[in-house]
Amino acid sequence: MAALGNDSAQAELLRAALIRHLVAEGTIRDERVAAAFRTVPRHLFVPYTPLDLAYADDVVLMKRNQAGVVISSVSQPSIVALMLEQAGIEPGDQVLEIGSGGYNAALMRELTGPKGSVTTVDIDPEVTARARALLDQAGYDDVLVVQADGEYGAPGQAPYDRIVVTVTAWDIPLAWIDQLRPGGRIVVPLRVRGQTRAIAFDRVHGHLDSRSMTWCGFVCMQGAGANYERLVPIRGDEVGVCFDEDQEVDAHPYDGVLEQPGERVWSGVVVNREEPLFDLNLWLATTLPGYCVLSGDGPGVVAPTPHWGAAAVATRDSVAYLTSRQARSALASFVELGCNGHGPDARDLIDRMVDQVRIWDVHHRRGPGPAFQVHPVGDELPPGFHIGRRHSYITVSWPE
């Protein structure tokens, strides 16, 4: 379907190398997804980008706002592939994409085949104009490009078999559920307590049940669905803690709390430096009141923490956060998890966090991980940890 006559020999070689990489890494498992990647010329969707960068497994930034924040990008190929695998698009499917760029829509058009359709929506007229022009150039003039607020979907073409969201969402709007066929699937990068997971949900009896998830990062949703984390400084511009909008406004420590006397406790839980701790962070978020994410740039101000932030828990006058140290082992790749705290409640916060780290290690570290459900506000909720958003409740449950 793509206009391969415009492809250069170098672009074809680079595209083939990228696909070999994605298959070797296990990112692409479905041959139909691999075939779509072979067909769609990614370099046409990132004009003015050198070919080696166009076919690197990396994001290409396309637009920033006046504050310098990225608001449009062409996503990293490995993330695109993972989400397409999650979506499981079949020939003949009617697909909606929230967040346009052109490249992902072209891939999905390959997967739907001639009897299916793809509609892509974006709030930014500059983005949709670019997507329209690039899709036409690449030979995908039958993809419908709509300039509108993605919060409301695209009701004119509903219902959809699949909805794929390519911006970070804080909530699941009712329009997305209503426009999804019963038994249909939505793949959405959902932000929950400071971390974003691309979650594939199936629509079951008017609510959504998770079936798979992967960690990812996307630009934030704009328009009516926009929502941003609230950063609270606790040491000037050097260190802060982030809360979601639904958390209590006054349940945060004051600027200067890190000057309070500190305590530290080690948990005895040892992990590989490369082991993802996203499930641990979510476990702490669902078991510790006052959960937040600590981040700091000042060297020596806080104990070692990941560059993306550390799980933390806070009260009005105290804070405790996850840290690590070299494990007492001959293997340098292992660290022991611990907790630092400051303020009058520090020891209590530390003990609670360390206890939950140990519980996670014993009961959940090697398990299947959490399950998510999304229910419209007003529905009866299942057991689990509930996070209330504007339109929906997100329920997180852990296996017994």
C-alpha positions in Angstrom: 0.0 0.0 0.0 3.0 2.3 0.6 4.6 4.4 -2.1 7.8 2.2 -2.2 9.0 3.9 -5.3 10.0 6.9 -3.2 12.2 4.6 -0.9 15.9 4.8 -1.3 18.0 1.6 -1.2 19.7 2.9 2.0 16.3 3.4 3.7 15.3 -0.2 2.8 18.5 -1.6 4.3 18.1 0.5 7.5 14.4 -0.5 7.8 15.3 -4.2 7.4 18.0 -3.9 10.1 15.5 -2.2 12.4 13.0 -5.0 11.9 15.7 -7.7 12.5 16.5 -5.9 15.8 12.9 -5.8 16.9 12.4 -9.4 16.1 15.6 -10.5 17.8 14.7 -8.6 20.9 11.3 -10.3 21.0 9.5 -7.0 20.6 7.8 -8.2 17.3 6.4 -11.7 17.5 3.5 -11.4 15.0 4.6 -11.8 11.4 1.8 -9.5 10.3 3.2 -6.7 12.5 6.7 -7.4 11.0 5.2 -7.2 7.5 3.6 -3.8 8.3 7.0 -2.5 9.5 8.7 -3.8 6.3 6.1 -2.0 4.2 5.7 1.4 5.8 8.6 3.9 5.1 9.2 5.5 8.5 11.5 8.1 7.1 8.7 9.7 5.2 7.0 10.5 8.5 10.0 12.2 10.0 11.0 14.6 7.3 14.3 16.4 7.6 15.6 13.6 9.9 18.8 11.7 8.7 18.0 8.2 7.6 20.1 6.6 10.3 18.1 8.4 12.9 14.8 7.8 11.2 15.4 4.0 11.5 17.0 4.0 14.9 15.0 2.5 17.7 14.4 5.9 19.2 11.7 8.6 19.5 11.8 11.5 17.0 10.6 14.8 18.5 8.4 16.8 16.2 7.0 19.8 18.1 7.5 21.7 21.4 5.2 24.2 23.1 6.3 27.7 24.1 7.7 26.4 27.4 9.9 23.9 25.5 7.8 20.8 26.5 7.5 18.2 23.8 3.9 18.0 22.6 4.2 15.9 19.5 6.6 13.1 18.5 6.9 10.0 16.3 7.2 7.2 18.9 10.0 4.8 19.4 9.6 1.8 17.0 9.9 -0.7 19.8 7.0 0.9 21.7 5.0 1.2 18.6 5.5 -2.5 17.9 4.7 -3.6 21.5 1.4 -1.7 21.4 0.5 -3.1 18.0 1.1 -6.5 19.4 -1.1 -5.7 22.4 -3.8 -4.4 20.1 -4.1 -7.5 18.0 -5.6 -5.7 15.1 -7.3 -8.1 12.6 -8.1 -7.7 8.9 -11.4 -5.8 8.6 -11.2 -4.0 12.0 -12.3 -0.5 12.4 -9.6 1.3 14.3 -9.4 4.7 16.1 -6.1 6.3 17.0 -6.0 9.1 19.6 -2.9 11.2 18.9 -1.7 11.6 15.3 1.7 11.5 13.7 0.9 9.4 10.6 3.4 6.6 11.0 1.4 4.5 13.5 -1.8 5.1 11.5 -0.1 3.8 8.4 1.1 0.6 10.2 -2.5 0.1 11.5 -3.9 0.6 8.0 -1.6 -2.2 6.8 -3.0 -4.5 9.6 -6.7 -3.7 8.9 -6.4 -4.5 5.2 -8.7 -3.2 2.5 -11.9 -4.1 4.3 -10.9 -2.2 7.5 -10.4 1.4 8.3 -8.3 3.7 10.4 -9.3 7.1 11.9 -6.7 9.2 13.6 -7.6 12.2 15.8 -5.4 15.0 17.2 -6.3 18.3 18.8 -3.4 20.2 17.2 -4.3 21.5 13.6 -0.6 21.7 12.8 -0.1 18.0 13.7 -3.2 16.8 11.8 -2.2 18.9 8.7 1.3 17.3 8.8 -0.2 13.8 9.3 -2.6 14.3 6.4 0.2 15.4 4.0 2.6 12.6 5.1 0.0 9.9 4.9 -0.9 11.1 1.4 2.7 11.1 0.3 3.2 7.6 1.6 0.2 6.3 -0.2 -2.3 6.1 2.7 -4.9 8.6 1.6 -7.7 6.4 2.8 -6.7 7.0 6.5 -9.2 9.5 7.9 -7.5 12.3 9.8 -9.7 14.3 12.2 -8.7 17.5 14.0 -10.6 17.3 17.3 -10.1 16.8 21.0 -9.3 13.2 21.5 -11.1 13.2 24.9 -14.3 12.8 22.9 -13.1 10.2 20.4 -14.5 10.2 16.9 -18.2 9.3 17.2 -18.9 9.7 13.5 -17.0 6.5 12.7 -17.9 4.5 15.8 -18.1 1.8 17.0 -14.5 0.6 16.8 -13.0 -2.8 17.2 -9.8 -1.3 18.4 -8.7 2.0 20.0 -5.0 2.8 20.2 -4.0 5.8 22.3 -0.6 7.3 21.7 -0.6 10.0 24.3 -0.4 9.6 28.1 -3.8 9.5 29.6 -4.7 10.1 33.3 -8.3 9.0 32.9 -10.4 6.9 30.6 -13.1 9.1 29.1 -16.6 7.6 28.8 -16.5 8.3 25.1 -13.7 5.8 24.6 -15.7 3.1 26.3 -18.9 4.0 24.6 -17.3 4.0 21.1 -15.6 0.6 21.6 -17.6 -2.4 20.5 -18.5 -5.0 23.1 -15.5 -7.3 23.2 -13.3 -4.7 21.6 -9.9 -3.6 22.8 -8.3 -0.3 23.8 -4.5 0.1 24.3 -3.7 3.2 26.3 -0.7 4.6 28.1 -2.2 5.1 31.5 -0.5 7.1 34.2 -1.0 5.8 37.7 0.9 7.3 40.6 3.9 8.5 38.7 4.4 5.7 36.2 3.0 5.0 32.8 2.0 1.6 31.4 0.6 0.8 28.0 -2.3 -1.4 29.1 -4.5 -3.4 26.8 -8.0 -3.5 28.1 -10.9 -5.5 26.7 -14.5 -4.2 27.0 -16.5 -6.6 29.1 -20.1 -5.7 30.1 -19.6 -2.0 30.0 -16.2 -1.9 31.9 -12.6 -2.6 30.9 -10.5 -5.5 32.0 -6.7 -5.5 31.5 -5.1 -8.3 29.5 -1.5 -7.2 29.1 0.7 -4.2 29.9 4.2 -2.8 29.2 6.1 0.2 30.5 6.3 3.2 28.2 6.5 7.0 28.0 4.5 9.4 25.8 3.8 13.0 25.5 0.9 14.2 27.7 -2.7 14.4 26.5 -3.9 17.9 25.7 -7.4 19.5 25.7 -10.2 18.5 28.1 -8.3 15.4 29.2 -5.1 17.1 30.1 -3.7 16.5 33.5 -0.3 17.0 35.0 1.4 15.8 38.2 1.7 18.3 41.0 5.3 19.0 42.0 5.9 20.0 45.6 9.4 21.4 46.4 11.0 20.0 49.6 14.4 21.5 49.1 14.1 24.5 46.8 14.7 23.8 43.2 16.9 20.7 44.0 14.4 18.2 45.3 10.6 17.7 45.0 7.9 15.2 45.4 5.1 14.6 42.8 1.5 13.8 43.5 -1.4 13.0 41.3 -4.3 15.4 41.1 -6.7 13.1 43.0 -4.4 12.9 46.1 -5.0 15.1 49.1 -3.8 18.7 48.5 -2.4 19.3 52.0 -0.8 15.8 52.5 2.7 16.9 51.6 5.8 17.9 53.4 7.1 21.5 53.6 10.1 23.0 51.7 13.1 22.2 54.0 12.0 18.9 55.4 15.2 17.3 54.2 17.1 19.5 56.7 15.4 17.5 59.5 17.5 14.7 61.1 17.6 11.6 59.0 17.2 7.9 59.6 17.9 4.9 57.4 16.9 1.2 57.5 17.9 -1.6 55.1 15.4 -4.2 54.1 17.5 -7.2 53.3 15.8 -7.4 49.9 18.5 -7.7 47.2 17.7 -7.0 43.5 19.7 -6.8 40.3 20.5 -3.2 39.3 18.8 -3.9 36.0 15.6 -5.4 37.5 12.6 -3.2 36.8 10.9 -2.1 40.0 7.7 -0.7 38.5 5.6 -3.4 40.2 7.2 -2.7 43.5 6.5 1.0 43.1 2.9 0.3 42.2 2.6 -2.1 45.2 3.9 0.7 47.5 1.4 3.2 45.9 -1.5 0.8 46.6 -0.5 0.0 50.2 1.0 3.3 51.6 -1.1 6.4 52.2 0.7 9.5 51.2 2.6 7.8 48.4 4.4 10.1 46.0 7.5 10.1 43.8 10.7 11.9 44.9 13.2 13.4 42.4 16.3 15.5 42.9 19.2 16.9 40.8 21.4 18.1 43.6 24.3 15.7 44.1 24.6 14.6 47.7 21.3 16.1 48.7 19.4 12.7 48.7 20.7 9.1 48.9 21.1 7.2 45.6 17.8 7.1 43.7 16.8 6.2 40.1 17.1 9.0 37.6 13.3 8.8 37.0 12.5 9.2 40.7 12.1 7.1 43.8 9.0 5.8 45.5 8.3 7.9 48.6 5.7 8.5 51.3 5.0 11.8 53.0 3.0 13.5 55.7 2.8 17.2 56.4 6.1 17.3 58.2 8.0 14.1 57.2 9.1 12.2 54.1 10.7 8.8 53.5 11.9 7.4 50.2 13.3 4.2 48.6 17.1 4.0 48.2 19.7 1.3 47.6 23.3 0.4 48.4 25.8 -2.1 47.0 24.8 -5.6 48.2 27.2 -7.5 50.4 28.0 -9.9 47.6 30.8 -10.6 45.2 28.5 -9.6 42.3 28.6 -5.9 41.7 25.4 -5.9 39.8 23.2 -6.4 42.9 21.9 -3.8 45.3 20.0 -4.0 48.6 16.9 -1.9 48.9 16.4 0.4 51.9 14.6 3.5 53.0 15.7 7.0 54.1 13.5 9.3 56.1 13.5 12.8 57.6 11.1 14.5 60.1 9.4 13.5 63.3 7.4 10.7 61.6 10.4 9.4 59.7 10.8 6.1 61.6 7.2 5.2 61.3 7.2 6.0 57.5 10.4 4.0 57.1 9.1 1.0 58.9 5.9 1.0 56.9 7.8 1.2 53.6 10.4 -1.4 54.5 7.6 -3.8 55.6 5.8 -3.4 52.3 9.1 -4.0 50.3 9.5 -7.3 52.2 5.9 -8.3 51.5 6.3 -7.5 47.8 9.5 -9.6 47.7 7.9 -12.6 49.2 4.4 -12.5 47.6 4.5 -10.5 44.4 8.0 -10.0 43.1 7.9 -13.1 40.9 4.2 -13.2 40.4 2.1 -12.2 37.4 1.8 -8.7 38.6 -1.3 -6.5 39.1 -4.5 -6.5 37.2 -6.4 -3.3 36.3 -10.1 -2.6 35.7 -11.7 0.6 34.6 -15.3 1.3 35.6 -17.4 4.4 34.8 -18.1 6.6 37.8 -21.3 5.2 39.4 -20.6 1.6 38.7 -20.3 -1.0 41.6 -16.6 -1.5 42.1 -14.8 -4.8 42.5 -12.4 -5.5 45.4 -9.0 -3.8 45.1 -7.3 -0.4 45.4 -9.5 2.2 43.8 -8.3 5.5 42.2 -11.1 7.9 41.4 -10.7 10.1 38.3 -13.1 12.5 36.6 -14.9 9.9 34.5 -13.8 6.5 35.8 -12.5 4.5 38.7 -9.2 2.6 38.1 -9.1 -0.5 40.2 -5.7 -2.2 40.9 -5.8 -5.8 42.3 -3.0 -8.1 43.2 -3.1 -11.9 43.1 -3.5 -13.6 46.5 
